Amino acid sequence: MTGSGFSLAGARMRYREANAATLRWMLARPRLGGDFLNTKANSLSLGDYGDADGLRGPACLYGWIQGRGLEAVAMHAEFFKAEDPALASELDETGRALYEALCRLKRRDGHGYFCYDHDLEPVYADSDGALHRQAPADDVFTYSDAFFAKGLIAGAARYARADLPEHLTYLAEVIDAIEQQRFQMDERRQLSPRAAADEPDDFGPRMILLGAAGLLHRVGLGEHSAFADRFIAHVLERHFDPESGLLRNVPGADVCNVGHAIEFVGFALDHFQGDAEPALVQQLQSVLGSSFARGFVGPGLCLSVSAATGNPLSPYFPWWSLPETIRSAALCFTATGDGEALRIWEQADHAFFTRYWRGSLAYQTLTRNGPVDFVPATPDLDPGYHTGLSLLAAIHAADRISIRPLRKVSERERPN
């Protein structure tokens, strides 16, 4: 417990109740197309989106959201089987149906796609919002593939373990595409090898796929996580800016997405499972500290800051980076016992639950003037992924801290 009254036991209870509330809200909603999660609600009004809302409405199914949601549902079902068996049973009913639905899409197309129309055909929206048929992805892979692969592995580990080799092959294909420059970040245009090769060297794809490593450890498949070591080394070697302590989105560029940097730290520590070189842990904690110090300049973490000046580059403060900070700070504190990590954990917790949280959902985006209707990625609300899985990781961290003494990194082990 800190002097302000923050306690790990209190945080654990708060996170458990928040996740349960979100999941119950989601489970109570009618599924899309019979099997898909429905989080199509406006984060300001909490009203449902309808057909008149176009790209936000039920006629557009977002593969990103469904892949994220399957991972979240399966992982929370595992957690709640001891804490709340009835909730776990409801999650499993939904999870099995969603797993089968995503398997059908992946097996039909060989890929997951960002957006599907009412006939479940892959589409993308142009700058005017008009839908166009998406080109077959073929050898190009995307963030939607990343989220599909993670979700399918989580789902198969719980519902269909005989399918795991198929989904592990899919994950390996996404990893290979990233390392061979066949990964296209922008899914709001035609997919093509040229478009993928012409994109900047952003660390986002490696960061997102890094999250699969911790998942693999949790489902007993840690032997497939070696790619994570390569990804971590690549990001720190190419994107870490020693002057600011930040991760540059693209080497040599000025823009830093501090939320993505903090998410990277959490995924890296989750992969190491408490077994990493102290100097590397300290470097990761320094990225957390620098990113939080530069980004936490309003109600939450600014969407992006300048590496050169540290100044905010966006008026927006999205919700998701605060739960990601809770995860990263909790894992840092577990690894080092450093009071600075605990201070960041406490600040992120306080900001999220006093400024964003609404009882079962969060405002998606705030500015300094309050909540705004700004959608950075997909209009559907979070299906227990950023918020839920981040807080679930912090719950597990609090549990580990409560049953063993913290190992503190000595001064002589700290990097120069």
HUFEN-V739822 format. One record per residue. BURIAL is b if it has 16 or more other C-alpha atoms within 10 Angstrom, else e. Layout:
BURIAL ; BURIAL
//
This chain:
e ; e ; e ; e ; e ; b ; e ; b ; e ; e ; b ; b ; e ; b ; b ; b ; e ; b ; b ; b ; e ; b ; b ; e ; e ; b ; b ; e ; e ; e ; e ; b ; e ; e ; b ; b ; b ; b ; b ; b ; b ; b ; b ; e ; e ; e ; e ; e ; b ; e ; e ; e ; e ; e ; b ; b ; b ; b ; b ; b ; b ; b ; b ; b ; b ; b ; b ; b ; b ; b ; b ; b ; b ; b ; b ; b ; b ; b ; b ; b ; e ; e ; e ; e ; e ; e ; b ; b ; e ; b ; b ; b ; e ; b ; b ; b ; b ; b ; b ; b ; b ; b ; b ; e ; b ; b ; e ; e ; e ; b ; b ; b ; b ; b ; b ; b ; b ; e ; e ; e ; e ; b ; b ; b ; b ; e ; e ; e ; e ; e ; b ; e ; e ; b ; e ; e ; b ; e ; e ; b ; b ; b ; b ; b ; b ; b ; b ; b ; b ; b ; b ; b ; b ; b ; b ; b ; b ; b ; b ; e ; e ; e ; e ; b ; e ; e ; b ; b ; e ; b ; b ; e ; b ; b ; b ; e ; b ; b ; e ; e ; b ; b ; b ; b ; b ; e ; b ; b ; b ; b ; b ; b ; b ; e ; b ; b ; e ; e ; e ; e ; e ; b ; b ; b ; b ; b ; b ; b ; b ; b ; b ; b ; b ; b ; b ; b ; b ; b ; e ; e ; b ; e ; e ; e ; b ; e ; b ; b ; e ; e ; b ; b ; e ; e ; b ; b ; e ; b ; b ; b ; b ; e ; e ; b ; b ; b ; b ; b ; b ; b ; b ; e ; e ; b ; b ; b ; b ; b ; b ; b ; b ; b ; b ; b ; b ; b ; b ; b ; b ; b ; b ; b ; e ; e ; e ; e ; e ; b ; e ; e ; b ; b ; b ; b ; b ; b ; b ; b ; b ; b ; b ; b ; e ; b ; b ; b ; e ; b ; b ; b ; b ; b ; b ; b ; b ; b ; b ; e ; e ; b ; e ; b ; b ; e ; e ; b ; b ; b ; b ; b ; b ; b ; b ; b ; b ; b ; b ; b ; b ; b ; b ; b ; b ; b ; b ; b ; b ; b ; e ; e ; b ; b ; e ; b ; b ; b ; b ; b ; b ; e ; b ; b ; b ; e ; b ; b ; e ; e ; e ; e ; b ; b ; b ; b ; b ; b ; b ; e ; e ; e ; b ; b ; e ; b ; e ; e ; e ; b ; b ; b ; b ; b ; b ; b ; b ; b ; b ; b ; b ; b ; b ; b ; b ; b ; b ; b ; b ; b ; e ; e ; b ; e ; e ; e ; e ; e ; e ; e ; b ; e ; e ; e ; e ; e ; e ; e
//
